[in-house]
Amino acid sequence: MCRWLAYWGTPVLLDTILYRPTHSLIDQSLHSKLGVETTNGDGFGVGWYSRDNDSPALLRDVGPAWNNRNLRELADHVRSSLFFAHIRASTGTAVQQSNCHPFRYGRWMFMHNGAIADFRLLRRDLTLLVDPKLYPHIEGTTDSEVMFYLALTFGLDEDPPAAVATMAGVVERVGHQHGVEFPLQMTIAVTDGERLWAFRYSSAHASRSLFYSSRVEALRRLHPDLGFLQEVSGETRLIVSEPLGDLPGAWNEVPESSYGVVQPGVDEMHRFEPVAA
């Protein structure tokens, strides 16, 4: 499987969230504690937004994140209020740049940890459900990218939770038609550059790990000596596949079969259920 993080809040250097934490995503690329694999070295990607462009920038490569000099150089110079970062452990599809996350379409970014079970059996049926206008934009061969374009097909622009729920329902229906008992395993992050949605779900109700950071105000009370917490806004949040350190009170598990919304004002947590389609 994979590991990922999503950051939303006060603009920071990529280095702040990608390299500096004790159990950073770079450390997890070699020493994951909660992932299916300890090592996630089948490529990486980072995506971010700038003030000058509604469409996010991407850097993706097929090598491991732990020794990529371009990523190390970039991290010291790129600042943003919204970052996606992903380290990949392939579930069977090729190790190639077009299969590295995050994926992008217009202003949208998407990344995934998990798998569609027996995707080789389901690929044709699922791909044929993608809007013909969107199909030419699929560049790789992963189940993750097909999930993204199905969500776009089902109305990601209008209602992201409903689109992801419909996508999940379609994957489960097609999987069951092919005799797959538990077709879907997913933790997903998706953003339009303004809000961030994170989903945790699996057909077997035994989903991969996902955590969100506590509110900054609470962390400041618990850890008044940490200067970083004084520099970011109270709305700053991180969502991660596994905690970036063991700071007491910092991390909360996303409940099974649920999704959260990080946005200006009050964040939200809701129950997630696939929509039968």
N, C-alpha and C positions, 0 to 999 in steps of 0.2 A: 504494500500500500504506500502511502505518502504521508508527509507532514506539511502543515501550512500555518500561516498566520495572516491576520488582517488587522490593520491599524487604522483608526479613525480619530481625529482630534487635532490638537495643536500641531502646526507644522514642525517636524523634526527631521534631522538627518537620518537616512536609511541605516547608517551605522548604529544609531541609538537602539534600534529594535532588532536589527539583524545579527550584529556581532557582539554587542556589549553585555547582554544578559548572561547570567551564569550558565544556564542551560539553553543557550540561544538556538535558533534554527540551524545555524552552522554546526553547532555541537550536535544537534539532533540528526544531522545528516550522517554522522558517524556513530552516535551513541543514543539512539532513540530508546526511551524507557517504556513507552506505552504503545508503540506501533507494532504491527505484525512482524516487520523486519527491523533489526537493529540499525542497519545501514540503508540510507536512502541516497544512492549515488547515480541514479539513471537520468540525470538532468535536473535542471532547476529553472526557475523563472521569477522575476519580480515585475510588478506593474505599479504605476503611480500616475497621479494627475498633477497637472500644472495649471497656473492661472491663465495661460495663453492658449489652451487647447481643451476642448470638451472631451476629446478622445484620449484615453490613457496611453502612456508610453510603456513599452515592454522591452525587457532584456531576457532572453531565453537561450540556454545552451545545453548541449547533451552531456557535458562532463559533470563531475560532482561539484557541489557548491563549495566544499571545504578548501579547494586549492585553486579557485578561479581568480586570477589576478584582475581581470576586468571588473568583476563584481566587487572585489575589495576596493578598487580604485573608485568606482562609482559611488559606493556607500558613503565615502567621505565627502561627497560633493552634491548629492541630490537630496533636496529637502521637499517634503510634501505633507499634506494633512491626511492623505489616504494612500496607504500602501497595501498591496497584496504580495506575499512571498510564498513560494512553494518549492519543496524538494521532492523528487519523484523516485518511487520504487515501482518499476513496471510490473503490471499484472499479466503481461503476455504480449502486449503490442510493442512495436519497434522502438528502440531508443533513437529518437530523431528529434530535431528541433521543433517540428510542427506538432509533436506529441507532448511537448512540455507546456505546463500551465504557467501563468493564467492564460485563458483564452479571451479574445477581444472581438467585439462586434459593435461598431459605432461607439457610443459612450459607455457600453457595458463591459464589465470584466467578470470572469467566472473561474472558479477553481474548485477542485473536488478531491476528496480522499475516499477511497472505497472502490467498488466495482459493480458492474452488471454481470451476474453469474452467467457463464456459458455465452458470453457476448458473441462469440463466433457463430452461434446458432441463431441469435436474435438480430444480428447486425443488419441484415437485409431488410427485414420487416420494419425495424425501427427507423432506419435511414429513409425508407420510402415515405414515412410520415412527416418528414421535415418539409416545410414550405418550399416549393420549387424555386422561389426567388432567393431563399437563403442557402439552398444546397450548394451552389458554386463556391460559397465562402468557407466550407469545411475543407481544411487543409491536411489534417492528420488522419489517424486510424484508430483513435482511442474511443472507448465507450464514453468517457467524460465529455469530449467535444460533441458527440451526438446528443448527450443529455442537454448540453447548453443550447444547441440549435433546436431541439424539441421544445425547450422552455421558451425560446424566442418565438417559435411557431405558435405556441399556445398563449401568447400575450404577455410576455415579460415586460414589455414597455408599459402596459396598462395596469397590471396587477401582479407583481412578482410572486407573492406567496401562492396565488391561485395558479399561475403558470407552472411553478415548480411542482405543486400538488398534482396538476394534470399530467405533467411529464412523468412523475413517479407512478401515477396510476396506469399510464400507458405502458411503461416498462414492466410493471407487474402483470398486466393483462397479457402482453405478448410473451412474457416469460412463462406464465402458467399455460398458455397455449402450446408451448414447446416442452412442457413437462418439467420446468424448472420450479422447484418448490419455493425457494427464497431468492427471487431474482435480483433484489436491489440492496446495496449497502452504500450509504452515502453520508458524508458530512460535506456541505457545500457552502461556499461564500460567493455572493453575487452583489455587485454594486453598480450604480449609475453615476458614481462620482459625488453624489449628494447624500445618499443613504446607503446603509450596508445591511444586508440580510444574511443570516447564517442558519443553516438547517442541519438537524441531526435526525436521521431516520434509517431503519433497515427493515426489510420484510420479516426477518426473524426476531425483530425487537431486541437485538443485541448489537447496538451500533458502535462504531469506532468512537474513541474518546474525543471530546470537544469541551473547551473551557472558555469562560469570559472573565475579564478582569473586574474587580470590585470598583465601585465608584471612587474617584480620586479623593473626595472629601473624607471618606472612611479610611483610606490608606494613609492620608496625611495625619489623621489622629493616631493611627496605629504606629506609624513610622515617621515621626516629625524630623528625624535626622537625615532623611533621604532628600537631597537637593533636587533631584529630577522631578519629584512630585510637586515641588513648589513652582516649577516652570511650565507645567501643562495645565490646560483648562480642566474644569470639573467634569466636562463632557467627554474627555478623552477615554477611549476604550481599546482594548486588544482582545481579539478572539483567536484562539490557538488550538492546535491539535493536542498539544500537551504543554503544561506550564513551562515558562521560561526560567523558573527558579523556584526556590522553596520559601519565598517571603510569606510569613504567616498572614492569613486573611486576604491574600491578593487574588486568589483564583477560585472560581465557582464552576461546577460542572453544569453544562447545558443539559437539561433533562432529556431523557429518551423521548423520541417522537415529538419534537418541539422545534420552534424556530424563534429567533430573536431579531429585532430591528434596532439598529444603532442609528440615531438621527438627531438633529437639533431638538433640544427640549428633552422630553421624557422618552427613554428607551422602553421597548416593549418585549414581552415574551408571550408566545402563544402555542397552543397545541397544534401539531402538524399531523395531517392525515392525507394520504393520497386520494385523489378524486377518481372514482371509477369512471373509465372512459372506454 
